[in-house]
Amino acid sequence: MAKSVSEAVQPVVNERVVRRIVQLRDERVMLDVHLAELYEVETRVLKQAVRRNRERFPEDFMFVLTKEEGALLVSQGVIPSLRSLGGAKPFAFTEAGIAMLSSVLNSRKAMAVNVAIIGTFVVLRRMAKDYRTVLSKLKSMETKYDTQFQNVYDLLFSLLKPVQLPRKRIGFRKD
């Protein structure tokens, strides 16, 4: 049986997607240039579709990067330079904005890539939740067992110290 478009695209896209997700303004986002690459469209085409449907992209779905954010991404090696983007300010899309892109870029490829991208965001969210759970359990164990471990450490350190026996006097005694 033939694979669906999303099944065929998913394994390749996921690792490419993870490398393209960046943290800005306390959000995980993807830049327009990277999304255009994944959708296999020109960045200007993607931006044009977004501008034509601006009401679908409120600030919590998509925002324009500031100069400082752009400089930060350049310094981190996320993008080579702002000039390489043709002088246009990059758009950053949140998970919700990426989901909205599939309705604006109405193609099978866009829908398949969106499924892979949103799936990757879901996996990352689950991993973060699991990480927080493990961290919280470790902290509770640390406080619970701190005193017990301290007693064990003290005992071990006392055993490691060399025993000081009284020294035998050498020589003659004067009584």
Residue pairs with C-beta under 8 A, 6 or more apart in sequence:
4 112
5 108
5 109
5 111
5 112
6 111
6 112
6 115
6 116
8 112
9 109
9 112
9 113
9 115
9 116
10 112
10 115
10 116
10 119
13 38
13 113
13 116
13 117
13 120
14 116
14 119
14 120
16 38
17 30
17 38
17 116
17 117
17 120
18 120
18 124
20 30
20 31
20 34
20 35
20 38
21 28
21 29
21 30
21 120
21 121
21 124
22 28
22 29
22 30
22 31
22 73
22 76
22 78
22 92
23 29
24 65
24 69
24 92
25 63
25 69
25 92
27 92
27 94
28 94
28 95
28 121
28 124
29 92
29 93
29 94
29 97
30 92
30 93
30 98
30 117
31 65
31 73
31 78
31 79
31 90
31 91
31 92
31 93
32 43
32 46
32 47
32 50
32 90
32 91
32 92
32 93
33 43
33 79
33 85
33 90
35 46
35 93
35 98
35 101
36 42
36 43
36 45
36 46
38 113
38 117
39 46
39 101
39 105
39 109
39 110
39 113
40 109
41 105
43 85
43 86
43 88
44 86
44 88
46 101
46 105
47 88
47 91
49 101
49 104
49 105
50 57
50 62
50 91
50 101
50 104
52 104
53 104
56 100
56 103
56 104
57 97
57 100
60 94
60 96
61 93
61 94
61 96
61 97
61 100
62 91
62 92
62 93
62 94
62 97
63 91
63 92
64 89
64 90
64 91
64 92
65 73
65 89
65 90
65 91
65 92
67 82
69 92
70 79
70 82
70 89
70 90
71 82
73 79
73 90
74 80
74 81
74 82
79 85
79 90
82 90
93 101
95 118
95 121
98 114
98 117
98 118
98 121
99 114
99 118
101 110
101 114
102 110
102 111
102 114
